[in-house]
Amino acid sequence: MGEPESEQVLDLLADDYAREILAYLSKQPMLVEELGEKCDGSKSTIYDRVDQLQAVGLVSENLQIDPQGHHRKQYETILTAVLVTFANGQYEIQLEIEEDTPDRFARMWGNIRGE
């Protein structure tokens, strides 16, 4: 996945639930049920925000299998900072993204190949 669109990220960060979800996921990966308890929101609201955060590339999912064989999705964030600067009548939005090594390698390889 490419770099998240900064305007979309800024719009999404205007939402209280999205900010809370990112804050909790910055501490540790969590299930939607856990996020719902922490954020005091309905399951559908939390699923909606997680889907939006995932769509812009700020949240990734990992499949977890418990001892009984049930599959559950655990989410984590890669966004560490957002910087908005205003100068010379313009503004700029910079996102600080923490990629894991395989993702970073895939992005660099794609850039080399011209993708």
SVG drawing of the C-alpha trace seen along z (x, -y; Angstrom):
<svg xmlns="http://www.w3.org/2000/svg" viewBox="-24 -34 39 60">
<polyline fill="none" stroke="black" stroke-width="0.4" points="0.0,0.0 1.2,-3.5 1.5,-6.5 -1.9,-7.5 -3.5,-10.6 -2.9,-13.4 -6.2,-15.2 -8.2,-12.0 -6.2,-11.4 -6.8,-14.9 -10.6,-14.6 -10.7,-11.3 -8.8,-12.6 -11.6,-15.1 -13.6,-12.2 -13.4,-11.5 -13.6,-7.7 -10.9,-7.6 -8.5,-9.5 -9.3,-7.3 -8.9,-4.1 -5.5,-5.3 -4.4,-6.3 -5.3,-2.8 -3.8,-1.0 -0.5,-3.0 -0.1,-1.1 -0.9,2.4 -2.8,4.3 -6.4,4.9 -9.6,6.6 -12.7,4.5 -14.5,5.8 -11.6,4.5 -11.7,1.1 -15.4,0.9 -15.0,1.3 -12.2,-1.2 -13.8,-3.8 -17.3,-3.3 -18.8,-3.0 -21.2,-0.6 -19.6,2.3 -20.9,1.0 -19.4,-2.5 -16.0,-1.0 -16.0,1.4 -16.9,-1.6 -14.0,-3.7 -11.5,-0.8 -12.6,-0.2 -12.0,-3.8 -8.6,-3.9 -7.7,-0.7 -8.8,-2.1 -6.5,-5.1 -3.6,-2.9 -3.3,-3.8 -4.4,-0.6 -3.4,3.0 -5.1,6.2 -3.6,9.5 -5.5,12.7 -5.3,14.3 -6.3,17.9 -7.2,18.9 -6.6,22.4 -10.2,23.4 -9.5,22.6 -11.6,19.4 -10.3,16.7 -10.3,13.1 -8.9,9.9 -6.5,7.9 -5.7,4.3 -2.7,2.1 -1.7,-1.4 1.4,-2.5 0.7,-6.3 3.0,-7.9 2.6,-11.6 0.8,-14.2 2.4,-17.6 0.5,-20.5 2.5,-23.6 1.3,-26.9 3.6,-29.2 3.5,-31.6 -0.2,-31.4 -0.2,-27.6 -0.4,-24.6 1.4,-21.2 0.4,-18.0 3.1,-15.5 2.4,-12.0 5.0,-10.0 4.4,-6.4 6.2,-3.5 6.4,-0.6 7.6,2.8 10.6,4.1 8.7,6.3 6.4,3.4 9.3,1.0 11.1,3.5 8.1,4.0 7.6,0.3 11.3,-0.3 11.3,2.7 8.1,1.3 9.8,-2.1 12.9,-0.5 10.7,1.4 8.7,-1.8 5.4,-0.6"/>
</svg>
